[in-house]
Amino acid sequence: MKFDIYGRFQVDVRREDETWIAYRAEQGKRTRLHDVIVPPDLAAEEIATYLDDVFHEYAGIGQTVEQLAD
């Protein structure tokens, strides 16, 4: 699942071995975000809200984290 983080960058979250792994997605490459730990029991539909909590310091007034179409 890809997410737009306030129009600043994109994060790709994938399920791997019963855990969620977050990557920063940039033109043609992904870099693992070791500092972003998504709880393994978090439902897929809750990830945007979780990322909004993690990255809120990047937000402008009224901005939210948006899931992108695959």
N, C-alpha and C positions, 0 to 999 in steps of 0.2 A: 504494500500500500504506500502510495506517495502522498506527501503532505506539503503544502505551501506554507512556509513559516513567515507570515506577515509580508509577503512579497519580497523578502530578503534572500531566502535560500529554500531549498527543498530537502526534505528528510524522507528516506525510504525505510519503512519498517517491515521486517520479514520475520516469519515464524521459522525458527531453526532449532531442532532438537528440544521441543517443548518450551522454548524461551522466545521472547521477542528480541530481535537485534535491530538497532537503529544505525542507519548509514546516512551520511551527508551525500546527496546526489548532485553531481556537477556534470557538465557536458561529457558524456561518455565514460564517466568513472564514478565509483562509490568509495567513500572513505568511512570506515567504521567510527561511530561516535562512542568511544569507550566511557565517556562521562554521563551518557544518557542511558539509564537503566530502566527499561520498561518492565513493570512487574509481570511475571509469567502468567499469573491468573487473570490479568486484565483482558476483558472482552475486546474484540476487534473494533466494535462501534464506540468504545471509550478512549481509543488511542488519541484522537484529535484533541479531546479535552485534556488528556494527560500531557500531551506535547505543549498545549497552550499554557498549562501550569509550569512546565519546565522552562519554556522560552519567553515567558511573559515580559521580561525586561527589554525584549526587542520590539514589543508591540507599540504602535501608535494608538491614539484614541479611536476606539471603535473597531480596531483590527482583530481578526481571529485567525486561528489556524484552520486551513481548509484542506479537505481531502481532495486529491486530484483524480480524475478519471484515468483508468489504466489504459 
